């Protein structure tokens, strides 16, 4: 991916806590260095509303647990030349996949009826349909690089991106591990 022109970068979060994006922001002042080499074309961190037709690098965090997550994962795979599965939720399903041990109706009843004091009811509008089971990203689309961690550290994310920008193959397992 090494060249004189900026590479394009898109990020998004699926089902999870968004901690991987917080780690991304923890790159701190190195974000300015990154901005010299990368054009952020789509992300919850920027104001672009549409994923461009072609993106050099896509980063997805979180598990696939709803129709909306599945559609976003497929959209990223179609548009991104290189797709990174960032964080334990994207790599393994992690915490969101804990609901796989319970029937979906029991999960919905617990969340929207048993634990609600005012107007207990399942939402029917504006809520994406949940999938069973919750899955890691690679179960629904091809992934080019897996970066575990909960969340991966800012240093890990920085190193992964700078290696890609320099045209080298990053080695995430030298930098991070599951749950770290």
Buried (B, 14 or more C-beta within 10 A) or exposed (E): BEEEEBBBBBBBBBBBBBBBBEBBEBBEEBBEEBEEBBBBBBBEEEEEEEBEEEBBBBBBBBBBBBEBBBEBBEBBBEBBEBBBBBBBBBBBBBBBBEBBEEEEEEBBBEEBEEEEEEEEEEEEEEEBEBBEBBBBBBEBBEBBBBBBBBBBBBBBBBBBBBBBBEEEEBEBEEBBBEEE
